[in-house]
Amino acid sequence: MQIKTNRQSGFSLLGITFAVVIVGLLAAIVISNFVVARERAQLNSIVTNLRITEGAKEQWRIDHKKATGDTPSPHDLGQYCKDGAYPPATVVGEIYNINAIGITATAKIPVRLRKYSAGSVVTIP
Protein backbone atom coordinates (compact mmCIF):
# COMPACT_ATOMS: atom_id res chain seq x y z
CA MET A 1 0.00 0.00 0.00
CA GLN A 2 1.32 3.41 -0.94
CA ILE A 3 0.75 6.54 1.10
CA LYS A 4 -0.06 9.53 -1.03
CA THR A 5 1.57 12.75 0.10
CA ASN A 6 0.67 16.12 -1.27
CA ARG A 7 3.87 18.17 -1.14
CA GLN A 8 3.95 21.57 -2.68
CA SER A 9 7.34 23.07 -3.33
CA GLY A 10 8.05 26.81 -3.11
CA PHE A 11 7.38 29.60 -0.65
CA SER A 12 4.10 30.65 0.79
CA LEU A 13 2.76 34.13 0.20
CA LEU A 14 2.87 34.80 3.94
CA GLY A 15 6.55 33.83 4.15
CA ILE A 16 7.50 36.08 1.23
CA THR A 17 5.52 38.99 2.70
CA PHE A 18 7.21 38.55 6.06
CA ALA A 19 10.67 38.56 4.45
CA VAL A 20 9.89 41.71 2.43
CA VAL A 21 8.65 43.52 5.55
CA ILE A 22 11.80 42.64 7.50
CA VAL A 23 14.08 43.76 4.66
CA GLY A 24 12.09 47.01 4.33
CA LEU A 25 12.39 47.77 8.06
CA LEU A 26 16.13 47.12 8.04
CA ALA A 27 16.57 49.34 4.96
CA ALA A 28 14.60 52.17 6.61
CA ILE A 29 16.80 52.01 9.71
CA VAL A 30 20.03 52.00 7.70
CA ILE A 31 18.97 54.84 5.40
CA SER A 32 17.83 57.09 8.25
CA ASN A 33 21.12 56.51 10.11
CA PHE A 34 23.05 57.28 6.94
CA VAL A 35 21.23 60.58 6.44
CA VAL A 36 21.86 61.66 10.04
CA ALA A 37 25.56 60.73 9.80
CA ARG A 38 25.95 62.59 6.49
CA GLU A 39 24.34 65.77 7.88
CA ARG A 40 26.51 65.59 11.01
CA ALA A 41 29.66 65.23 8.89
CA GLN A 42 28.66 68.16 6.65
CA LEU A 43 28.01 70.40 9.64
CA ASN A 44 31.33 69.38 11.22
CA SER A 45 33.13 70.29 7.98
CA ILE A 46 31.51 73.73 7.93
CA VAL A 47 32.50 74.36 11.56
CA THR A 48 36.05 73.22 10.76
CA ASN A 49 36.19 75.69 7.86
CA LEU A 50 35.03 78.44 10.23
CA ARG A 51 37.80 77.54 12.67
CA ILE A 52 40.33 77.67 9.83
CA THR A 53 38.97 81.11 8.91
CA GLU A 54 39.32 82.34 12.48
CA GLY A 55 42.89 81.01 12.64
CA ALA A 56 43.77 82.73 9.36
CA LYS A 57 42.22 86.00 10.61
CA GLU A 58 44.27 85.83 13.79
CA GLN A 59 47.47 85.10 11.86
CA TRP A 60 46.74 88.03 9.51
CA ARG A 61 46.08 90.31 12.48
CA ILE A 62 49.36 89.40 14.13
CA ASP A 63 51.45 89.60 10.94
CA HIS A 64 50.05 92.98 9.87
CA LYS A 65 49.65 94.47 13.37
CA LYS A 66 45.94 95.06 12.93
CA ALA A 67 43.47 95.92 15.68
CA THR A 68 39.96 94.84 16.54
CA GLY A 69 37.54 96.08 13.91
CA ASP A 70 39.87 95.70 10.91
CA THR A 71 38.54 93.34 8.24
CA PRO A 72 40.78 91.17 6.08
CA SER A 73 39.86 90.39 2.49
CA PRO A 74 39.63 86.82 1.16
CA HIS A 75 42.88 87.51 -0.69
CA ASP A 76 44.57 88.47 2.61
CA LEU A 77 43.53 85.19 4.22
CA GLY A 78 44.53 83.06 1.24
CA GLN A 79 48.19 82.94 2.24
CA TYR A 80 47.26 81.45 5.62
CA CYS A 81 45.09 78.67 4.17
CA LYS A 82 45.96 75.37 2.55
CA ASP A 83 46.95 75.76 -1.10
CA GLY A 84 46.76 79.54 -0.67
CA ALA A 85 43.05 79.50 -1.42
CA TYR A 86 40.26 81.22 0.44
CA PRO A 87 37.37 80.57 0.89
CA PRO A 88 37.77 76.87 1.69
CA ALA A 89 35.99 74.30 -0.45
CA THR A 90 32.27 74.44 0.19
CA VAL A 91 30.40 71.46 1.55
CA VAL A 92 26.77 72.22 0.67
CA GLY A 93 27.19 75.53 -1.17
CA GLU A 94 27.48 77.61 1.99
CA ILE A 95 28.66 81.22 1.84
CA TYR A 96 31.36 82.28 4.29
CA ASN A 97 31.42 85.75 5.84
CA ILE A 98 34.85 86.67 7.23
CA ASN A 99 33.65 89.58 9.45
CA ALA A 100 35.96 91.99 11.24
CA ILE A 101 38.61 91.05 13.79
CA GLY A 102 36.81 90.44 17.07
CA ILE A 103 33.64 89.16 15.37
CA THR A 104 33.40 85.44 14.71
CA ALA A 105 33.24 84.30 11.09
CA THR A 106 29.90 82.89 9.92
CA ALA A 107 28.58 80.63 7.19
CA LYS A 108 25.12 80.88 5.64
CA ILE A 109 23.84 77.45 4.62
CA PRO A 110 21.37 77.00 1.74
CA VAL A 111 20.00 73.64 2.95
CA ARG A 112 18.69 72.16 6.19
CA LEU A 113 21.41 70.53 8.31
CA ARG A 114 20.42 68.91 11.58
CA LYS A 115 19.11 71.69 13.87
CA TYR A 116 19.75 74.47 11.31
CA SER A 117 17.05 75.27 8.75
CA ALA A 118 17.81 76.39 5.20
CA GLY A 119 19.13 79.95 5.17
CA SER A 120 20.44 79.74 8.74
CA VAL A 121 23.75 81.20 9.82
CA VAL A 122 26.26 78.81 11.40
CA THR A 123 28.92 80.04 13.83
CA ILE A 124 31.60 78.30 15.83
CA PRO A 125 29.97 76.74 18.91
N, CA, C and O atoms as a DFTB+ gen file, in Angstrom:
500 C
 N C O
     1  1       0.821      -1.148       0.000
     2  2       0.000       0.000       0.000
     3  2       0.891       1.246       0.000
     4  3       1.856       1.338       0.760
     5  1       0.558       2.165      -0.838
     6  2       1.324       3.406      -0.943
     7  2       0.573       4.540      -0.254
     8  3      -0.649       4.653      -0.349
     9  1       1.342       5.375       0.444
    10  2       0.751       6.541       1.096
    11  2       0.942       7.721       0.153
    12  3       2.055       8.020      -0.279
    13  1      -0.147       8.370      -0.150
    14  2      -0.063       9.526      -1.033
    15  2       0.225      10.771      -0.197
    16  3      -0.484      11.064       0.766
    17  1       1.259      11.487      -0.572
    18  2       1.570      12.750       0.102
    19  2       1.400      13.877      -0.902
    20  3       1.754      13.751      -2.074
    21  1       0.871      14.942      -0.432
    22  2       0.674      16.115      -1.270
    23  2       1.681      17.169      -0.829
    24  3       1.416      17.932       0.099
    25  1       2.827      17.215      -1.486
    26  2       3.874      18.173      -1.140
    27  2       3.944      19.234      -2.195
    28  3       4.121      18.951      -3.380
    29  1       3.805      20.455      -1.754
    30  2       3.950      21.568      -2.681
    31  2       5.307      22.207      -2.425
    32  3       5.669      22.493      -1.283
    33  1       6.044      22.426      -3.495
    34  2       7.337      23.074      -3.331
    35  2       7.170      24.569      -3.532
    36  3       6.227      25.012      -4.186
    37  1       8.100      25.359      -2.961
    38  2       8.046      26.806      -3.108
    39  2       7.771      27.478      -1.775
    40  3       7.714      26.838      -0.725
    41  1       7.603      28.788      -1.854
    42  2       7.381      29.599      -0.653
    43  2       5.923      30.021      -0.583
    44  3       5.244      30.187      -1.597
    45  1       5.480      30.184       0.624
    46  2       4.103      30.649       0.792
    47  2       4.062      32.168       0.665
    48  3       5.074      32.841       0.863
    49  1       2.929      32.687       0.347
    50  2       2.763      34.134       0.205
    51  2       3.028      34.836       1.533
    52  3       3.596      35.928       1.550
    53  1       2.632      34.237       2.623
    54  2       2.871      34.802       3.945
    55  2       4.369      34.867       4.252
    56  3       4.842      35.861       4.804
    57  1       5.100      33.847       3.911
    58  2       6.546      33.827       4.149
    59  2       7.270      34.899       3.344
    60  3       8.167      35.568       3.858
    61  1       6.882      35.060       2.088
    62  2       7.501      36.081       1.235
    63  2       7.175      37.474       1.769
    64  3       8.048      38.340       1.829
    65  1       5.923      37.689       2.155
    66  2       5.517      38.990       2.698
    67  2       6.303      39.320       3.961
    68  3       6.753      40.452       4.134
    69  1       6.467      38.362       4.822
    70  2       7.212      38.549       6.057
    71  2       8.665      38.930       5.754
    72  3       9.208      39.836       6.386
    73  1       9.285      38.261       4.814
    74  2      10.672      38.558       4.453
    75  2      10.800      39.963       3.869
    76  3      11.753      40.675       4.186
    77  1       9.857      40.369       3.024
    78  2       9.892      41.707       2.428
    79  2       9.737      42.774       3.505
    80  3      10.421      43.797       3.463
    81  1       8.850      42.550       4.466
    82  2       8.646      43.516       5.546
    83  2       9.911      43.664       6.377
    84  3      10.287      44.785       6.718
    85  1      10.569      42.582       6.707
    86  2      11.798      42.639       7.497
    87  2      12.892      43.379       6.731
    88  3      13.569      44.233       7.303
    89  1      13.073      43.073       5.465
    90  2      14.084      43.758       4.656
    91  2      13.758      45.252       4.555
    92  3      14.663      46.084       4.622
    93  1      12.497      45.597       4.398
    94  2      12.094      47.006       4.331
    95  2      12.387      47.752       5.622
    96  3      12.869      48.884       5.582
    97  1      12.105      47.142       6.762
    98  2      12.394      47.767       8.055
    99  2      13.889      47.984       8.243
   100  3      14.318      49.053       8.680
   101  1      14.671      46.978       7.916
   102  2      16.128      47.123       8.038
   103  2      16.658      48.219       7.118
   104  3      17.537      48.984       7.514
   105  1      16.136      48.304       5.896
   106  2      16.565      49.342       4.962
   107  2      16.204      50.732       5.484
   108  3      16.994      51.667       5.358
   109  1      15.023      50.870       6.064
   110  2      14.600      52.170       6.610
   111  2      15.513      52.610       7.751
   112  3      15.858      53.788       7.848
   113  1      15.899      51.688       8.603
   114  2      16.797      52.010       9.714
   115  2      18.165      52.438       9.190
   116  3      18.721      53.437       9.645
   117  1      18.700      51.693       8.246
   118  2      20.027      51.999       7.703
   119  2      20.021      53.332       6.976
   120  3      20.941      54.129       7.155
   121  1      19.020      53.592       6.171
   122  2      18.968      54.836       5.400
   123  2      18.828      56.037       6.323
   124  3      19.492      57.050       6.104
   125  1      17.990      55.955       7.340
   126  2      17.833      57.094       8.248
   127  2      19.121      57.360       9.013
   128  3      19.473      58.520       9.227
   129  1      19.831      56.323       9.428
   130  2      21.117      56.507      10.112
   131  2      22.152      57.104       9.174
   132  3      22.980      57.908       9.602
   133  1      22.119      56.730       7.918
   134  2      23.055      57.279       6.940
   135  2      22.815      58.766       6.740
   136  3      23.767      59.543       6.673
   137  1      21.566      59.167       6.645
   138  2      21.232      60.584       6.439
   139  2      21.696      61.416       7.630
   140  3      22.274      62.487       7.450
   141  1      21.449      60.934       8.837
   142  2      21.865      61.660      10.042
   143  2      23.391      61.776      10.085
   144  3      23.917      62.845      10.393
   145  1      24.094      60.707       9.784
   146  2      25.560      60.734       9.803
   147  2      26.110      61.681       8.735
   148  3      27.086      62.390       8.979
   149  1      25.492      61.696       7.559
   150  2      25.948      62.592       6.489
   151  2      25.751      64.052       6.887
   152  3      26.645      64.872       6.679
   153  1      24.600      64.386       7.453
   154  2      24.341      65.765       7.877
   155  2      25.299      66.185       8.987
   156  3      25.785      67.316       8.989
   157  1      25.575      65.290       9.923
   158  2      26.507      65.593      11.008
   159  2      27.905      65.857      10.446
   160  3      28.580      66.788      10.883
   161  1      28.340      65.050       9.489
   162  2      29.662      65.233       8.885
   163  2      29.735      66.552       8.109
   164  3      30.752      67.243       8.163
   165  1      28.671      66.902       7.392
   166  2      28.663      68.159       6.646
   167  2      28.740      69.352       7.593
   168  3      29.479      70.303       7.335
   169  1      27.992      69.309       8.674
   170  2      28.011      70.404       9.639
   171  2      29.378      70.502      10.312
   172  3      29.874      71.606      10.538
   173  1      29.990      69.368      10.634
   174  2      31.330      69.377      11.221
   175  2      32.349      69.985      10.260
   176  3      33.254      70.697      10.695
   177  1      32.217      69.716       8.965
   178  2      33.130      70.286       7.979
   179  2      32.977      71.803       7.898
   180  3      33.971      72.519       7.773
   181  1      31.755      72.291       7.966
   182  2      31.513      73.733       7.927
   183  2      32.119      74.400       9.160
   184  3      32.754      75.448       9.044
   185  1      31.931      73.808      10.335
   186  2      32.505      74.363      11.561
   187  2      34.036      74.335      11.492
   188  3      34.691      75.268      11.955
   189  1      34.600      73.286      10.924
   190  2      36.051      73.222      10.758
   191  2      36.532      74.335       9.846
   192  3      37.551      74.966      10.130
   193  1      35.820      74.588       8.758
   194  2      36.188      75.687       7.859
   195  2      36.104      77.037       8.572
   196  3      36.924      77.919       8.320
   197  1      35.127      77.204       9.456
   198  2      35.030      78.441      10.228
   199  2      36.210      78.585      11.189
   200  3      36.722      79.687      11.388
   201  1      36.634      77.488      11.775
   202  2      37.803      77.540      12.674
   203  2      39.066      77.876      11.890
   204  3      39.920      78.620      12.374
   205  1      39.187      77.334      10.689
   206  2      40.331      77.668       9.827
   207  2      40.301      79.151       9.496
   208  3      41.341      79.809       9.503
   209  1      39.119      79.681       9.207
   210  2      38.968      81.107       8.905
   211  2      39.386      81.950      10.094
   212  3      40.102      82.938       9.932
   213  1      38.949      81.577      11.281
   214  2      39.324      82.335      12.483
   215  2      40.830      82.277      12.723
   216  3      41.431      83.276      13.118
   217  1      41.443      81.123      12.489
   218  2      42.890      81.007      12.639
   219  2      43.640      81.880      11.635
   220  3      44.639      82.516      11.971
   221  1      43.142      81.901      10.401
   222  2      43.765      82.730       9.365
   223  2      43.603      84.215       9.696
   224  3      44.530      84.997       9.486
   225  1      42.434      84.610      10.210
   226  2      42.216      86.004      10.614
   227  2      43.190      86.404      11.711
   228  3      43.780      87.484      11.665
   229  1      43.355      85.540      12.685
   230  2      44.269      85.835      13.794
   231  2      45.707      85.954      13.301
   232  3      46.437      86.854      13.717
   233  1      46.113      85.049      12.418
   234  2      47.465      85.101      11.859
   235  2      47.668      86.400      11.081
   236  3      48.713      87.039      11.199
   237  1      46.677      86.788      10.293
   238  2      46.741      88.028       9.510
   239  2      46.844      89.231      10.442
   240  3      47.620      90.155      10.198
   241  1      46.050      89.209      11.515
   242  2      46.077      90.313      12.480
   243  2      47.443      90.470      13.112
   244  3      47.943      91.585      13.258
   245  1      48.046      89.354      13.487
   246  2      49.365      89.400      14.130
   247  2      50.429      89.859      13.131
   248  3      51.239      90.732      13.442
   249  1      50.427      89.275      11.941
   250  2      51.454      89.601      10.941
   251  2      51.396      91.048      10.475
   252  3      52.433      91.645      10.184
   253  1      50.201      91.619      10.400
   254  2      50.047      92.978       9.873
   255  2      49.743      94.005      10.956
   256  3      49.409      95.154      10.665
   257  1      49.864      93.567      12.229
   258  2      49.648      94.466      13.372
   259  2      48.324      95.221      13.266
   260  3      48.282      96.447      13.372
   261  1      47.275      94.486      13.060
   262  2      45.936      95.062      12.933
   263  2      45.223      95.009      14.281
   264  3      45.583      94.226      15.160
   265  1      44.219      95.846      14.426
   266  2      43.469      95.923      15.675
   267  2      42.058      95.376      15.476
   268  3      41.637      95.068      14.361
   269  1      41.350      95.269      16.584
   270  2      39.962      94.840      16.536
   271  2      39.170      95.804      15.665
   272  3      39.307      97.021      15.784
   273  1      38.351      95.254      14.800
   274  2      37.539      96.077      13.911
   275  2      38.046      96.089      12.479
   276  3      37.280      96.373      11.558
   277  1      39.334      95.784      12.272
   278  2      39.872      95.701      10.909
   279  2      39.362      94.419      10.253
   280  3      39.222      93.388      10.910
   281  1      39.089      94.495       8.961
   282  2      38.541      93.342       8.242
   283  2      39.483      92.904       7.128
   284  3      39.785      93.693       6.232
   285  1      39.951      91.661       7.169
   286  2      40.784      91.169       6.076
   287  2      39.938      90.794       4.860
   288  3      38.754      90.482       4.987
   289  1      40.549      90.828       3.700
   290  2      39.855      90.386       2.486
   291  2      40.122      88.894       2.295
   292  3      41.030      88.345       2.920
   293  1      39.345      88.236       1.442
   294  2      39.626      86.825       1.157
   295  2      41.046      86.632       0.615
   296  3      41.689      85.621       0.897
   297  1      41.524      87.591      -0.152
   298  2      42.883      87.509      -0.690
   299  2      43.912      87.544       0.451
   300  3      44.909      86.822       0.413
   301  1      43.667      88.382       1.460
   302  2      44.574      88.469       2.611
   303  2      44.662      87.141       3.353
   304  3      45.737      86.759       3.816
   305  1      43.553      86.446       3.469
   306  2      43.531      85.192       4.224
   307  2      44.056      84.014       3.418
   308  3      44.419      82.986       3.989
   309  1      44.100      84.154       2.099
   310  2      44.530      83.059       1.241
   311  2      45.897      82.518       1.589
   312  3      46.115      81.307       1.539
   313  1      46.827      83.397       1.942
   314  2      48.188      82.937       2.237
   315  2      48.280      82.125       3.531
   316  3      49.279      81.444       3.763
   317  1      47.261      82.191       4.361
   318  2      47.260      81.449       5.616
   319  2      46.440      80.160       5.536
   320  3      46.292      79.450       6.530
   321  1      45.916      79.867       4.367
   322  2      45.088      78.675       4.174
   323  2      45.817      77.666       3.289
   324  3      46.757      78.011       2.573
   325  1      45.374      76.438       3.352
   326  2      45.956      75.375       2.551
   327  2      45.841      75.707       1.064
   328  3      44.791      76.159       0.606
   329  1      46.879      75.492       0.338
   330  2      46.953      75.755      -1.101
   331  2      46.778      77.232      -1.434
   332  3      46.553      77.579      -2.593
   333  1      46.877      78.107      -0.436
   334  2      46.759      79.538      -0.671
   335  2      45.404      79.968      -1.178
   336  3      45.288      81.003      -1.836
   337  1      44.376      79.195      -0.886
   338  2      43.048      79.496      -1.415
   339  2      42.066      79.805      -0.292
   340  3      41.959      79.062       0.683
   341  1      41.365      80.895      -0.445
   342  2      40.255      81.220       0.444
   343  2      39.129      81.732      -0.428
   344  3      39.405      82.503      -1.347
   345  1      37.905      81.366      -0.211
   346  2      37.372      80.574       0.890
   347  2      37.667      79.090       0.704
   348  3      37.991      78.647      -0.397
   349  1      37.552      78.321       1.793
   350  2      37.766      76.874       1.686
   351  2      36.697      76.239       0.798
   352  3      35.673      76.853       0.499
   353  1      36.950      75.026       0.394
   354  2      35.989      74.302      -0.452
   355  2      34.650      74.201       0.274
   356  3      34.597      73.864       1.457
   357  1      33.582      74.495      -0.442
   358  2      32.270      74.441       0.187
   359  2      31.782      73.003       0.310
   360  3      32.175      72.128      -0.461
   361  1      30.933      72.783       1.280
   362  2      30.401      71.456       1.554
   363  2      29.016      71.302       0.918
   364  3      28.754      70.332       0.207
   365  1      28.139      72.266       1.184
   366  2      26.767      72.217       0.669
   367  2      26.409      73.512      -0.061
   368  3      25.231      73.827      -0.232
   369  1      27.432      74.262      -0.491
   370  2      27.193      75.530      -1.173
   371  2      27.043      76.691      -0.211
   372  3      26.441      77.708      -0.554
   373  1      27.584      76.552       0.991
   374  2      27.479      77.611       1.991
   375  2      28.309      78.833       1.576
   376  3      29.242      78.727       0.780
   377  1      27.953      79.977       2.126
   378  2      28.660      81.224       1.843
   379  2      29.306      81.693       3.140
   380  3      28.627      81.886       4.149
   381  1      30.622      81.874       3.105
   382  2      31.359      82.284       4.291
   383  2      31.449      83.801       4.365
   384  3      31.668      84.474       3.358
   385  1      31.276      84.332       5.583
   386  2      31.416      85.749       5.844
   387  2      32.567      85.909       6.834
   388  3      32.479      85.443       7.970
   389  1      33.644      86.567       6.406
   390  2      34.846      86.670       7.235
   391  2      34.587      87.498       8.490
   392  3      35.010      87.109       9.579
   393  1      33.903      88.628       8.359
   394  2      33.647      89.576       9.450
   395  2      34.949      90.224       9.923
   396  3      36.041      89.801       9.546
   397  1      34.813      91.238      10.739
   398  2      35.964      91.988      11.245
   399  2      36.658      91.214      12.362
   400  3      36.102      90.271      12.925
   401  1      37.883      91.634      12.667
   402  2      38.608      91.049      13.786
   403  2      37.793      91.318      15.053
   404  3      37.349      92.444      15.283
   405  1      37.602      90.307      15.855
   406  2      36.808      90.440      17.067
   407  2      35.383      89.933      16.894
   408  3      34.669      89.741      17.878
   409  1      34.968      89.717      15.655
   410  2      33.642      89.163      15.371
   411  2      33.848      87.809      14.701
   412  3      34.577      87.706      13.714
   413  1      33.218      86.794      15.225
   414  2      33.398      85.436      14.714
   415  2      32.896      85.308      13.285
   416  3      31.854      85.859      12.932
   417  1      33.643      84.578      12.464
   418  2      33.236      84.296      11.086
   419  2      31.955      83.474      11.092
   420  3      31.692      82.727      12.034
   421  1      31.159      83.615      10.032
   422  2      29.899      82.894       9.925
   423  2      29.788      82.230       8.562
   424  3      30.515      82.569       7.629
   425  1      28.874      81.288       8.463
   426  2      28.583      80.629       7.187
   427  2      27.071      80.534       7.044
   428  3      26.387      80.065       7.954
   429  1      26.550      80.974       5.910
   430  2      25.115      80.875       5.642
   431  2      24.893      79.621       4.810
   432  3      25.477      79.469       3.737
   433  1      24.051      78.725       5.302
   434  2      23.842      77.448       4.620
   435  2      22.536      77.480       3.829
   436  3      21.519      77.960       4.329
   437  1      22.561      76.968       2.589
   438  2      21.365      77.002       1.744
   439  2      20.407      75.821       1.965
   440  3      19.296      75.820       1.436
   441  1      20.828      74.832       2.733
   442  2      20.002      73.638       2.954
   443  2      19.840      73.391       4.444
   444  3      20.556      73.975       5.257
   445  1      18.899      72.527       4.802
   446  2      18.689      72.165       6.193
   447  2      19.764      71.162       6.617
   448  3      19.986      70.155       5.945
   449  1      20.424      71.449       7.736
   450  2      21.412      70.535       8.307
   451  2      21.134      70.394       9.796
   452  3      21.297      71.343      10.563
   453  1      20.716      69.212      10.189
   454  2      20.421      68.913      11.583
   455  2      19.509      69.961      12.198
   456  3      18.357      70.081      11.779
   457  1      19.984      70.728      13.180
   458  2      19.114      71.688      13.865
   459  2      19.005      73.020      13.134
   460  3      18.222      73.878      13.543
   461  1      19.772      73.215      12.061
   462  2      19.751      74.470      11.306
   463  2      18.831      74.333      10.092
   464  3      18.943      73.375       9.327
   465  1      17.925      75.291       9.921
   466  2      17.047      75.273       8.755
   467  2      17.758      75.931       7.581
   468  3      18.795      76.568       7.765
   469  1      17.217      75.787       6.385
   470  2      17.807      76.390       5.197
   471  2      17.829      77.900       5.372
   472  3      16.849      78.503       5.812
   473  1      18.963      78.505       5.021
   474  2      19.126      79.948       5.166
   475  2      19.661      80.371       6.515
   476  3      19.842      81.564       6.757
   477  1      19.919      79.421       7.401
   478  2      20.445      79.739       8.736
   479  2      21.908      80.132       8.644
   480  3      22.599      79.845       7.666
   481  1      22.354      80.800       9.701
   482  2      23.752      81.196       9.816
   483  2      24.406      80.314      10.866
   484  3      23.907      80.192      11.985
   485  1      25.530      79.697      10.497
   486  2      26.264      78.815      11.403
   487  2      27.484      79.557      11.924
   488  3      28.197      80.206      11.158
   489  1      27.722      79.461      13.223
   490  2      28.924      80.037      13.826
   491  2      29.660      78.938      14.581
   492  3      29.162      77.821      14.723
   493  1      30.833      79.265      15.055
   494  2      31.600      78.297      15.832
   495  2      30.930      78.157      17.199
   496  3      30.685      79.158      17.871
   497  1      30.633      76.927      17.613
   498  2      29.969      76.741      18.912
   499  2      30.895      77.060      20.073
   500  3      30.492      76.955      21.231
